[in-house]
């Protein structure tokens, strides 16, 4: 680690032309962290008095009235006293947008240093040097060893457009509806020296939503996620907030082992110390207590896709399976979604005589699969597509032409028709005629539990059904794997959960399921039988053997 570091300087030319964030918006976004949370984070990043902290630079990018800053300064003071050296001028860097916070933090630091028996004039000099007013996202930031803090919760609507434009220009991970804290993560991570550490207590939404994709990619490409503690029900702040917080510790180094912790409302200072004691023991088995569950993962989850949710033991199981088994599509299966028409009232019919025989395509619907065995309800797609993928010539099909002309107003009103008025009778999706007669597993989109149903061929799936086809799998065996609670665990970890616990069994989540490439004959028989009998317990028992697992962790 290094001690030479200059404080970030704000570029006046860059700020002079942009509107400031209203002070009341900044104040409303301030959430002050409890002391024991600060201590936990400082321990996790290795900012402890047994080290020569005078040689380590540390940054608090949004210091508020000094919650993290006072913890930093107390530890720095203890370390310097132990080594009988003076407090360094430039090892601490703290910024805040509000002048009153800067003033309050300086006063608090001076008071602490005087109590620690440092000379008052020296304490005032250091407080002025360490703590500055400025915008961390626009300041010139110099390399640092550690960044800790609680980034502000400022609504996008409260940030002037020109300032937000500068934020986004300087921080490529701030996309879509990204909150300000995304920029704080990027700025902090890119300021770290090699092996440097970041420790934030902050909303965890970026791990599992669309606007966090860029930050997840940045982490996966260049940093190690060392520690994550989900703290949704924990009293981590001085006031009640709906922030869904998590503690994250990342380091600038290749990804190694990761610790995952899931907490309850009973998680407090004593439980935090228990976590720290457990984390310091390499190879210690997973730990569970009334306040938390903790487990070690061989590494964190790669890529920019949504990171999974679940208990630490469940996450460890999933990452183990991710390491040992290929994805569903890597085994030769293909996951897809059924056809969207844009006007079901026109394109779907039970009247087989409505159009020419070749224009009525039998279509499977969600309700047809409800029992676990496909029972076709007689729905047909009024099909405007030829086998070669081209739209039909309506003049060649008089009944079809008359039917579409009768409903032209409804068809013309669709976006797809307005965009391509000469193709006004097309469905949103094109029919892939090769799919109709293939055996396929159908999976309804919204269900509490995964629900694979076999279509042995002859029907085309509606867009509320996802499907799996394969030329390499016995579809009943694969159906048994997908019926198991292991497949359910993958979807639960990655999928969006709707009101009432309903899951979205969409293609992007089904593609995350890992499956064995090879199965012994007895497991194949057991899985196929379980699928035929709709026996989830038997399917899970056979799947556990196939995956080499004893059980599925809670």
DONUVO-122566 format. One record per residue (C-alpha): x, y, z. Coordinates in steps of 0.2 Angstrom, whole numbers, plus 5000, padded with zeros to 4 digits. Layout:
! DONUVO-122566
<guvex <X; Y; Z>> ...
//
This chain:
! DONUVO-122566
<guvex <5000; 5000; 5000>> <guvex <5005; 5018; 4998>> <guvex <5004; 5034; 5007>> <guvex <5007; 5047; 4993>> <guvex <4990; 5053; 4988>> <guvex <4983; 5070; 4984>> <guvex <4965; 5075; 4988>> <guvex <4953; 5075; 4974>> <guvex <4951; 5092; 4966>> <guvex <4935; 5098; 4958>> <guvex <4937; 5105; 4941>> <guvex <4928; 5122; 4942>> <guvex <4926; 5124; 4923>> <guvex <4917; 5107; 4923>> <guvex <4905; 5112; 4937>> <guvex <4902; 5131; 4933>> <guvex <4890; 5127; 4919>> <guvex <4880; 5113; 4927>> <guvex <4866; 5115; 4939>> <guvex <4868; 5110; 4957>> <guvex <4858; 5096; 4965>> <guvex <4845; 5105; 4977>> <guvex <4851; 5104; 4995>> <guvex <4835; 5097; 5001>> <guvex <4836; 5083; 4989>> <guvex <4854; 5079; 4995>> <guvex <4848; 5080; 5013>> <guvex <4833; 5069; 5009>> <guvex <4845; 5056; 5002>> <guvex <4856; 5055; 5017>> <guvex <4855; 5039; 5027>> <guvex <4867; 5038; 5042>> <guvex <4875; 5022; 5046>> <guvex <4876; 5014; 5063>> <guvex <4893; 5012; 5071>> <guvex <4893; 4993; 5072>> <guvex <4890; 4993; 5053>> <guvex <4905; 5005; 5050>> <guvex <4916; 4994; 5061>> <guvex <4911; 4978; 5052>> <guvex <4915; 4986; 5035>> <guvex <4932; 4993; 5041>> <guvex <4937; 4976; 5047>> <guvex <4931; 4968; 5031>> <guvex <4942; 4979; 5020>> <guvex <4957; 4977; 5032>> <guvex <4958; 4995; 5039>> <guvex <4963; 4989; 5057>> <guvex <4974; 4997; 5070>> <guvex <4986; 4982; 5070>> <guvex <4992; 4988; 5052>> <guvex <5002; 5003; 5048>> <guvex <4987; 5014; 5043>> <guvex <4998; 5029; 5040>> <guvex <5004; 5021; 5025>> <guvex <4987; 5017; 5018>> <guvex <4976; 5029; 5009>> <guvex <4957; 5028; 5012>> <guvex <4943; 5038; 5004>> <guvex <4925; 5041; 5010>> <guvex <4916; 5048; 4995>> <guvex <4900; 5055; 5004>> <guvex <4905; 5057; 5022>> <guvex <4889; 5066; 5028>> <guvex <4892; 5071; 5046>> <guvex <4906; 5058; 5049>> <guvex <4899; 5041; 5053>> <guvex <4913; 5032; 5043>> <guvex <4925; 5046; 5045>> <guvex <4925; 5045; 5064>> <guvex <4928; 5026; 5063>> <guvex <4942; 5029; 5051>> <guvex <4951; 5042; 5061>> <guvex <4949; 5033; 5078>> <guvex <4958; 5018; 5070>> <guvex <4971; 5029; 5062>> <guvex <4975; 5037; 5078>> <guvex <4977; 5021; 5087>> <guvex <4988; 5014; 5074>> <guvex <4999; 5030; 5074>> <guvex <5000; 5030; 5093>> <guvex <5005; 5012; 5093>> <guvex <5019; 5016; 5081>> <guvex <5023; 5032; 5089>> <guvex <5022; 5042; 5073>> <guvex <5012; 5058; 5068>> <guvex <4996; 5057; 5059>> <guvex <4998; 5059; 5040>> <guvex <4992; 5074; 5031>> <guvex <4985; 5065; 5015>> <guvex <4980; 5047; 5020>> <guvex <4962; 5051; 5023>> <guvex <4951; 5059; 5009>> <guvex <4933; 5063; 5013>> <guvex <4920; 5073; 5002>> <guvex <4903; 5079; 5004>> <guvex <4891; 5089; 4993>> <guvex <4884; 5100; 5007>> <guvex <4895; 5113; 5016>> <guvex <4886; 5110; 5033>> <guvex <4891; 5092; 5032>> <guvex <4909; 5096; 5029>> <guvex <4908; 5108; 5044>> <guvex <4900; 5096; 5055>> <guvex <4912; 5082; 5050>> <guvex <4927; 5093; 5053>> <guvex <4921; 5098; 5070>> <guvex <4918; 5080; 5075>> <guvex <4935; 5075; 5069>> <guvex <4944; 5089; 5078>> <guvex <4934; 5084; 5094>> <guvex <4939; 5066; 5092>> <guvex <4957; 5069; 5089>> <guvex <4958; 5081; 5104>> <guvex <4950; 5067; 5115>> <guvex <4964; 5056; 5108>> <guvex <4976; 5069; 5115>> <guvex <4982; 5076; 5098>> <guvex <4986; 5095; 5098>> <guvex <4970; 5105; 5094>> <guvex <4980; 5115; 5081>> <guvex <4986; 5100; 5072>> <guvex <4969; 5092; 5073>> <guvex <4961; 5107; 5065>> <guvex <4974; 5107; 5051>> <guvex <4971; 5088; 5048>> <guvex <4952; 5090; 5048>> <guvex <4953; 5104; 5035>> <guvex <4966; 5094; 5024>> <guvex <4956; 5078; 5025>> <guvex <4938; 5084; 5023>> <guvex <4933; 5094; 5008>> <guvex <4917; 5100; 4999>> <guvex <4914; 5092; 4982>> <guvex <4905; 5081; 4970>> <guvex <4913; 5064; 4970>> <guvex <4906; 5060; 4953>> <guvex <4914; 5075; 4945>> <guvex <4930; 5077; 4956>> <guvex <4947; 5073; 4950>> <guvex <4950; 5056; 4959>> <guvex <4968; 5050; 4963>> <guvex <4972; 5032; 4966>> <guvex <4968; 5025; 4983>> <guvex <4970; 5009; 4993>> <guvex <4953; 5008; 5001>> <guvex <4936; 5016; 4998>> <guvex <4922; 5014; 5011>> <guvex <4905; 5022; 5014>> <guvex <4887; 5024; 5012>> <guvex <4883; 5032; 4995>> <guvex <4869; 5044; 4994>> <guvex <4851; 5039; 4990>> <guvex <4846; 5053; 4978>> <guvex <4832; 5051; 4966>> <guvex <4835; 5053; 4947>> <guvex <4821; 5066; 4946>> <guvex <4831; 5077; 4959>> <guvex <4847; 5078; 4948>> <guvex <4847; 5092; 4935>> <guvex <4848; 5086; 4918>> <guvex <4865; 5094; 4913>> <guvex <4873; 5087; 4929>> <guvex <4866; 5069; 4926>> <guvex <4872; 5070; 4908>> <guvex <4890; 5073; 4915>> <guvex <4888; 5059; 4927>> <guvex <4883; 5047; 4913>> <guvex <4897; 5054; 4902>> <guvex <4910; 5050; 4915>> <guvex <4902; 5034; 4921>> <guvex <4898; 5022; 4907>> <guvex <4889; 5010; 4920>> <guvex <4876; 5023; 4923>> <guvex <4863; 5017; 4910>> <guvex <4844; 5017; 4910>> <guvex <4836; 5022; 4927>> <guvex <4853; 5019; 4936>> <guvex <4853; 5027; 4953>> <guvex <4867; 5039; 4958>> <guvex <4875; 5025; 4969>> <guvex <4880; 5016; 4952>> <guvex <4892; 5030; 4948>> <guvex <4899; 5029; 4966>> <guvex <4903; 5011; 4964>> <guvex <4911; 5013; 4947>> <guvex <4921; 5029; 4952>> <guvex <4927; 5020; 4968>> <guvex <4932; 5004; 4959>> <guvex <4941; 5012; 4946>> <guvex <4951; 5023; 4959>> <guvex <4958; 5007; 4968>> <guvex <4976; 5003; 4967>> <guvex <4980; 4984; 4964>> <guvex <4973; 4974; 4978>> <guvex <4964; 4989; 4985>> <guvex <4947; 4986; 4993>> <guvex <4930; 4994; 4992>> <guvex <4917; 4992; 5006>> <guvex <4900; 5000; 5004>> <guvex <4883; 4998; 5013>> <guvex <4871; 5002; 4999>> <guvex <4855; 4996; 4990>> <guvex <4857; 4979; 4982>> <guvex <4846; 4982; 4967>> <guvex <4860; 4983; 4955>> <guvex <4864; 4965; 4957>> <guvex <4847; 4960; 4950>> <guvex <4840; 4973; 4939>> <guvex <4843; 4979; 4921>> <guvex <4852; 4995; 4925>> <guvex <4865; 4986; 4935>> <guvex <4871; 4976; 4920>> <guvex <4885; 4988; 4916>> <guvex <4891; 4987; 4934>> <guvex <4890; 4969; 4935>> <guvex <4900; 4967; 4919>> <guvex <4913; 4979; 4927>> <guvex <4915; 4969; 4943>> <guvex <4915; 4952; 4933>> <guvex <4929; 4958; 4921>> <guvex <4941; 4967; 4933>> <guvex <4937; 4964; 4952>> <guvex <4934; 4951; 4965>> <guvex <4917; 4951; 4974>> <guvex <4924; 4945; 4991>> <guvex <4909; 4947; 5003>> <guvex <4891; 4950; 5001>> <guvex <4879; 4952; 5016>> <guvex <4860; 4955; 5012>> <guvex <4853; 4965; 5026>> <guvex <4835; 4969; 5020>> <guvex <4828; 4967; 5038>> <guvex <4842; 4974; 5048>> <guvex <4842; 4990; 5058>> <guvex <4858; 4996; 5049>> <guvex <4854; 5015; 5049>> <guvex <4850; 5028; 5062>> <guvex <4833; 5029; 5054>> <guvex <4821; 5018; 5046>> <guvex <4823; 5017; 5027>> <guvex <4816; 5006; 5013>> <guvex <4833; 5004; 5004>> <guvex <4835; 4985; 5003>> <guvex <4854; 4987; 5009>> <guvex <4868; 4975; 5007>> <guvex <4886; 4976; 5013>> <guvex <4898; 4972; 4998>> <guvex <4917; 4971; 4998>> <guvex <4926; 4970; 4982>> <guvex <4944; 4970; 4978>> <guvex <4955; 4975; 4963>> <guvex <4962; 4957; 4960>> <guvex <4956; 4941; 4951>> <guvex <4940; 4933; 4958>> <guvex <4944; 4921; 4972>> <guvex <4933; 4913; 4985>> <guvex <4918; 4923; 4990>> <guvex <4908; 4924; 5006>> <guvex <4889; 4926; 5005>> <guvex <4879; 4931; 5021>> <guvex <4860; 4932; 5022>> <guvex <4854; 4941; 5038>> <guvex <4838; 4942; 5048>> <guvex <4831; 4956; 5058>> <guvex <4840; 4949; 5073>> <guvex <4857; 4953; 5065>> <guvex <4866; 4966; 5076>> <guvex <4883; 4971; 5082>> <guvex <4886; 4954; 5091>> <guvex <4880; 4944; 5076>> <guvex <4892; 4955; 5065>> <guvex <4907; 4950; 5076>> <guvex <4902; 4932; 5074>> <guvex <4902; 4934; 5055>> <guvex <4919; 4942; 5056>> <guvex <4926; 4928; 5068>> <guvex <4919; 4915; 5056>> <guvex <4926; 4923; 5040>> <guvex <4944; 4924; 5047>> <guvex <4944; 4905; 5048>> <guvex <4949; 4898; 5031>> <guvex <4939; 4883; 5026>> <guvex <4926; 4884; 5041>> <guvex <4910; 4876; 5036>> <guvex <4894; 4885; 5033>> <guvex <4887; 4894; 5048>> <guvex <4869; 4897; 5054>> <guvex <4862; 4907; 5068>> <guvex <4846; 4916; 5073>> <guvex <4854; 4932; 5065>> <guvex <4862; 4925; 5049>> <guvex <4867; 4911; 5038>> <guvex <4884; 4912; 5030>> <guvex <4893; 4901; 5017>> <guvex <4909; 4901; 5006>> <guvex <4907; 4900; 4987>> <guvex <4922; 4894; 4977>> <guvex <4920; 4911; 4967>> <guvex <4907; 4924; 4963>> <guvex <4895; 4923; 4948>> <guvex <4902; 4928; 4932>> <guvex <4895; 4939; 4918>> <guvex <4882; 4953; 4917>> <guvex <4867; 4943; 4919>> <guvex <4856; 4945; 4935>> <guvex <4865; 4938; 4950>> <guvex <4855; 4924; 4959>> <guvex <4846; 4926; 4976>> <guvex <4845; 4913; 4990>> <guvex <4852; 4907; 5006>> <guvex <4871; 4907; 5006>> <guvex <4871; 4888; 5006>> <guvex <4859; 4888; 4991>> <guvex <4870; 4900; 4982>> <guvex <4885; 4889; 4985>> <guvex <4876; 4874; 4978>> <guvex <4871; 4883; 4962>> <guvex <4889; 4889; 4960>> <guvex <4895; 4872; 4962>> <guvex <4883; 4865; 4949>> <guvex <4888; 4880; 4938>> <guvex <4906; 4874; 4939>> <guvex <4902; 4855; 4936>> <guvex <4888; 4855; 4923>> <guvex <4884; 4863; 4906>> <guvex <4869; 4874; 4903>> <guvex <4853; 4866; 4896>> <guvex <4857; 4873; 4879>> <guvex <4875; 4868; 4880>> <guvex <4869; 4850; 4879>> <guvex <4860; 4852; 4863>> <guvex <4843; 4858; 4869>> <guvex <4836; 4874; 4863>> <guvex <4824; 4885; 4873>> <guvex <4812; 4896; 4864>> <guvex <4795; 4906; 4867>> <guvex <4779; 4903; 4858>> <guvex <4771; 4914; 4845>> <guvex <4765; 4931; 4848>> <guvex <4751; 4937; 4836>> <guvex <4748; 4955; 4842>> <guvex <4729; 4952; 4840>> <guvex <4724; 4935; 4847>> <guvex <4706; 4940; 4845>> <guvex <4708; 4939; 4826>> <guvex <4722; 4926; 4824>> <guvex <4716; 4913; 4836>> <guvex <4700; 4903; 4833>> <guvex <4691; 4887; 4837>> <guvex <4682; 4887; 4820>> <guvex <4691; 4875; 4809>> <guvex <4681; 4880; 4794>> <guvex <4685; 4898; 4795>> <guvex <4699; 4898; 4783>> <guvex <4708; 4885; 4771>> <guvex <4714; 4869; 4779>> <guvex <4732; 4874; 4776>> <guvex <4730; 4891; 4785>> <guvex <4723; 4883; 4801>> <guvex <4738; 4878; 4812>> <guvex <4734; 4868; 4829>> <guvex <4740; 4879; 4843>> <guvex <4744; 4873; 4861>> <guvex <4738; 4885; 4875>> <guvex <4743; 4887; 4893>> <guvex <4726; 4880; 4899>> <guvex <4730; 4864; 4888>> <guvex <4745; 4860; 4899>> <guvex <4737; 4864; 4916>> <guvex <4735; 4845; 4921>> <guvex <4753; 4840; 4917>> <guvex <4747; 4831; 4902>> <guvex <4744; 4840; 4886>> <guvex <4725; 4841; 4882>> <guvex <4723; 4851; 4866>> <guvex <4708; 4863; 4868>> <guvex <4705; 4865; 4849>> <guvex <4713; 4882; 4846>> <guvex <4720; 4886; 4829>> <guvex <4731; 4899; 4823>> <guvex <4725; 4908; 4807>> <guvex <4742; 4906; 4799>> <guvex <4748; 4920; 4787>> <guvex <4765; 4911; 4784>> <guvex <4771; 4899; 4771>> <guvex <4783; 4885; 4775>> <guvex <4798; 4895; 4768>> <guvex <4795; 4909; 4780>> <guvex <4787; 4921; 4768>> <guvex <4770; 4929; 4770>> <guvex <4756; 4921; 4760>> <guvex <4749; 4929; 4744>> <guvex <4731; 4932; 4750>> <guvex <4724; 4931; 4732>> <guvex <4729; 4912; 4733>> <guvex <4718; 4910; 4749>> <guvex <4701; 4918; 4746>> <guvex <4694; 4913; 4763>> <guvex <4709; 4919; 4772>> <guvex <4709; 4935; 4762>> <guvex <4690; 4938; 4766>> <guvex <4693; 4935; 4785>> <guvex <4708; 4946; 4786>> <guvex <4699; 4960; 4776>> <guvex <4684; 4958; 4788>> <guvex <4696; 4962; 4803>> <guvex <4708; 4974; 4794>> <guvex <4704; 4989; 4806>> <guvex <4710; 4978; 4821>> <guvex <4725; 4972; 4811>> <guvex <4730; 4989; 4805>> <guvex <4730; 4997; 4822>> <guvex <4744; 4986; 4828>> <guvex <4762; 4994; 4829>> <guvex <4769; 4980; 4818>> <guvex <4756; 4984; 4804>> <guvex <4760; 5003; 4806>> <guvex <4778; 5000; 4804>> <guvex <4776; 4988; 4789>> <guvex <4759; 4993; 4781>> <guvex <4762; 4982; 4766>> <guvex <4763; 4967; 4778>> <guvex <4748; 4972; 4788>> <guvex <4741; 4954; 4791>> <guvex <4758; 4947; 4798>> <guvex <4759; 4941; 4816>> <guvex <4772; 4948; 4827>> <guvex <4782; 4932; 4826>> <guvex <4785; 4922; 4811>> <guvex <4779; 4903; 4811>> <guvex <4794; 4891; 4811>> <guvex <4785; 4876; 4803>> <guvex <4798; 4864; 4808>> <guvex <4794; 4866; 4826>> <guvex <4776; 4860; 4825>> <guvex <4779; 4842; 4823>> <guvex <4794; 4841; 4835>> <guvex <4793; 4833; 4852>> <guvex <4794; 4847; 4864>> <guvex <4793; 4851; 4883>> <guvex <4781; 4866; 4886>> <guvex <4783; 4877; 4901>> <guvex <4769; 4890; 4906>> <guvex <4777; 4907; 4909>> <guvex <4769; 4911; 4926>> <guvex <4768; 4897; 4939>> <guvex <4772; 4894; 4957>> <guvex <4782; 4879; 4952>> <guvex <4791; 4873; 4936>> <guvex <4778; 4863; 4926>> <guvex <4786; 4854; 4911>> <guvex <4773; 4846; 4899>> <guvex <4776; 4835; 4884>> <guvex <4770; 4839; 4867>> <guvex <4774; 4824; 4857>> <guvex <4772; 4834; 4841>> <guvex <4758; 4842; 4831>> <guvex <4755; 4858; 4840>> <guvex <4763; 4876; 4839>> <guvex <4765; 4884; 4856>> <guvex <4756; 4901; 4860>> <guvex <4767; 4915; 4867>> <guvex <4763; 4912; 4885>> <guvex <4772; 4895; 4884>> <guvex <4790; 4893; 4883>> <guvex <4797; 4877; 4875>> <guvex <4812; 4865; 4875>> <guvex <4817; 4855; 4860>> <guvex <4832; 4843; 4857>> <guvex <4838; 4830; 4845>> <guvex <4849; 4823; 4859>> <guvex <4838; 4821; 4874>> <guvex <4825; 4809; 4878>> <guvex <4811; 4822; 4882>> <guvex <4804; 4812; 4896>> <guvex <4821; 4810; 4905>> <guvex <4824; 4829; 4902>> <guvex <4806; 4832; 4908>> <guvex <4810; 4823; 4924>> <guvex <4826; 4834; 4927>> <guvex <4815; 4850; 4924>> <guvex <4802; 4844; 4935>> <guvex <4814; 4842; 4950>> <guvex <4817; 4854; 4964>> <guvex <4835; 4857; 4957>> <guvex <4828; 4865; 4941>> <guvex <4816; 4874; 4952>> <guvex <4830; 4881; 4963>> <guvex <4839; 4888; 4947>> <guvex <4823; 4897; 4942>> <guvex <4820; 4903; 4960>> <guvex <4837; 4910; 4961>> <guvex <4837; 4920; 4945>> <guvex <4819; 4924; 4940>> <guvex <4808; 4938; 4944>> <guvex <4795; 4934; 4958>> <guvex <4778; 4941; 4956>> <guvex <4764; 4945; 4969>> <guvex <4759; 4929; 4978>> <guvex <4776; 4921; 4975>> <guvex <4772; 4917; 4956>> <guvex <4788; 4915; 4946>> <guvex <4792; 4920; 4928>> <guvex <4798; 4904; 4919>> <guvex <4805; 4914; 4905>> <guvex <4818; 4908; 4892>> <guvex <4832; 4919; 4900>> <guvex <4830; 4909; 4917>> <guvex <4827; 4892; 4909>> <guvex <4843; 4894; 4900>> <guvex <4852; 4896; 4917>> <guvex <4848; 4878; 4922>> <guvex <4862; 4866; 4922>> <guvex <4860; 4848; 4918>> <guvex <4871; 4832; 4917>> <guvex <4878; 4827; 4900>> <guvex <4877; 4809; 4904>> <guvex <4865; 4799; 4915>> <guvex <4866; 4781; 4920>> <guvex <4852; 4770; 4914>> <guvex <4843; 4768; 4931>> <guvex <4843; 4787; 4933>> <guvex <4836; 4789; 4916>> <guvex <4822; 4776; 4920>> <guvex <4818; 4785; 4936>> <guvex <4817; 4802; 4929>> <guvex <4806; 4797; 4915>> <guvex <4794; 4787; 4926>> <guvex <4794; 4802; 4938>> <guvex <4789; 4814; 4924>> <guvex <4775; 4802; 4918>> <guvex <4768; 4801; 4935>> <guvex <4771; 4820; 4939>> <guvex <4780; 4814; 4955>> <guvex <4791; 4829; 4960>> <guvex <4798; 4820; 4975>> <guvex <4804; 4805; 4964>> <guvex <4811; 4817; 4951>> <guvex <4821; 4826; 4964>> <guvex <4828; 4810; 4972>> <guvex <4834; 4804; 4955>> <guvex <4840; 4822; 4950>> <guvex <4850; 4823; 4967>> <guvex <4859; 4806; 4962>> <guvex <4862; 4813; 4944>> <guvex <4870; 4829; 4951>> <guvex <4880; 4821; 4965>> <guvex <4871; 4830; 4979>> <guvex <4865; 4824; 4995>> <guvex <4851; 4837; 4997>> <guvex <4845; 4854; 4992>> <guvex <4850; 4867; 5005>> <guvex <4836; 4878; 5012>> 
//
